[in-house]
Amino acid sequence: MAGEGLAVEVAGLKLRSPTMNASGVLGMSAPLLKRVYDSGAGAVVTKSLGPAARSGHINPTVIEVEGGILNAMGLPNPGIEGYLEELRELKGEGVPVVASFFATTVPEFQSDAKALARAGADALELNLSCPNVGGEPGMCAADALSVERVTRSVKQVVQIPVFVKLSPNVTDIAGIAVAAEKGGADAITAVNTLKAMAIDADFRRPVLSNVTGGLSGSAIKSVALRCVWEIAEVVKVPIIGCGGVSNWRDAIEYMLAGASAVEIGTAVMNHGFEVYGKVNDGVTRYLSDNGLGSVSEVVGLAHKR
Ligand SMILES: Cc1cc2nc3c(=O)[nH]c(=O)nc-3n(C[C@H](O)[C@H](O)[C@H](O)COP(=O)(O)O)c2cc1C
């Protein structure tokens, strides 16, 4: 699997390759995430878990649009307690696990972070950015002070690395990333989906039951790449690029913009699980064709103009 030079270290977490799955796109069962790992990913990311089980929005929640998909799942999940067994199963198989989670209050963020760390998560990814849950965590990612406060509160109660996943639906993502770093974030994941919608001309109404949703896939790559670029200009912590990566060239572009690793979500729907191995192989070839010894030598190169 992973070629030489592919190994990366993200916030102290040693990964055999710079690819991971993006939270939620594939659901969350341990066997599915194990397949992601077996396909070459350096670590797997769980779907975002909340303090309590929730069923999410009613259908339609996912539709195909030009260049990607539009979803308004409403964060359906079994709740953290309901997922811990699955997480332990993954750990039992030797898979590095990044546990994604969300909450609505600081005490909830803290108790959930502790539960996930106790169950063996190798890192946490704070989902502060989901645009689909009215008045809840989606709001947090737009407010620098909230991002800093929540990040700090989680960092106070766990020893494992904490990634903070940001929303592109803000005017100044670099400012929000700085707030996360001030709160102690060990890495920034950029980005979640772009707020969007679809309207059916025949039925003359919005297609998603939630009216608006989040756009993902190649349609958002240029926006997400710009976010990574802007964040890389102002923070020192590692960045994990996410949004529309579907081949090695996309991954390299993110690294040149400043990402140490990438998460791949929607592309799995079109390209299957093989996408992780193919991206890894392409990155390995790029390194050797360009006389580079490791991914870390590529990170941020495009800023040195
Ligand atoms: C169906 C679906 C479900 C998602 N669920 C989550 C989630 O639970 N937590 C989260 O942080 N992001 C979630 N996302 C966002 C993705 O993790 C990712 O940030 C976004 O899709 C952009 O990456 P991509 O273009 O590679 O898919 C979801 C995206 C999709 C399409």
The ligand as an SDF file (V2000), in Angstrom:
LIG
                    3D

 31 33  0  0  0  0  0  0  0  0999 V2000
  -24.0700   12.9850    3.0150 C   0  0  0  0  0  0  0  0  0  0  0  0
  -23.0830   13.8350    3.7550 C   0  0  0  0  0  0  0  0  0  0  0  0
  -23.0290   13.7710    5.1380 C   0  0  0  0  0  0  0  0  0  0  0  0
  -22.1110   14.5470    5.8480 C   0  0  0  0  0  0  0  0  0  0  0  0
  -22.0490   14.4370    7.2020 N   0  0  0  0  0  0  0  0  0  0  0  0
  -21.1180   15.1590    7.8930 C   0  0  0  0  0  0  0  0  0  0  0  0
  -20.9790   15.0130    9.3000 C   0  0  0  0  0  0  0  0  0  0  0  0
  -21.6550   14.2180    9.9350 O   0  0  0  0  0  0  0  0  0  0  0  0
  -20.0340   15.7620    9.9170 N   0  0  0  0  0  0  0  0  0  0  0  0
  -19.1990   16.6340    9.2480 C   0  0  0  0  0  0  0  0  0  0  0  0
  -18.3410   17.2600    9.8720 O   0  0  0  0  0  0  0  0  0  0  0  0
  -19.2990   16.7730    7.9050 N   0  0  0  0  0  0  0  0  0  0  0  0
  -20.2310   16.0580    7.2280 C   0  0  0  0  0  0  0  0  0  0  0  0
  -20.3080   16.1810    5.8660 N   0  0  0  0  0  0  0  0  0  0  0  0
  -19.3570   17.0830    5.1660 C   0  0  0  0  0  0  0  0  0  0  0  0
  -18.1230   16.3180    4.6970 C   0  0  0  0  0  0  0  0  0  0  0  0
  -17.4170   15.7230    5.7680 O   0  0  0  0  0  0  0  0  0  0  0  0
  -17.1620   17.2400    3.9100 C   0  0  0  0  0  0  0  0  0  0  0  0
  -16.7680   18.2990    4.7510 O   0  0  0  0  0  0  0  0  0  0  0  0
  -17.8120   17.8180    2.6540 C   0  0  0  0  0  0  0  0  0  0  0  0
  -18.6390   16.8460    2.0420 O   0  0  0  0  0  0  0  0  0  0  0  0
  -16.7700   18.2950    1.6420 C   0  0  0  0  0  0  0  0  0  0  0  0
  -15.9290   17.2250    1.2250 O   0  0  0  0  0  0  0  0  0  0  0  0
  -16.2000   16.3870   -0.1400 P   0  0  0  0  0  0  0  0  0  0  0  0
  -16.4190   17.3930   -1.2350 O   0  0  0  0  0  0  0  0  0  0  0  0
  -14.9680   15.5510   -0.3260 O   0  0  0  0  0  0  0  0  0  0  0  0
  -17.4210   15.5560    0.0980 O   0  0  0  0  0  0  0  0  0  0  0  0
  -21.2250   15.4150    5.1440 C   0  0  0  0  0  0  0  0  0  0  0  0
  -21.2840   15.4730    3.7480 C   0  0  0  0  0  0  0  0  0  0  0  0
  -22.1880   14.6910    3.0520 C   0  0  0  0  0  0  0  0  0  0  0  0
  -22.2070   14.7690    1.5470 C   0  0  0  0  0  0  0  0  0  0  0  0
  1  2  1  0
  2  3  1  0
  2 30  2  0
  3  4  2  0
  4  5  1  0
  4 28  1  0
  5  6  2  0
  6  7  1  0
  6 13  1  0
  7  8  2  0
  7  9  1  0
  9 10  1  0
 10 11  2  0
 10 12  1  0
 12 13  2  0
 13 14  1  0
 14 15  1  0
 14 28  1  0
 15 16  1  0
 16 17  1  0
 16 18  1  0
 18 19  1  0
 18 20  1  0
 20 21  1  0
 20 22  1  0
 22 23  1  0
 23 24  1  0
 24 25  2  0
 24 26  1  0
 24 27  1  0
 28 29  2  0
 29 30  1  0
 30 31  1  0
M  END
$$$$
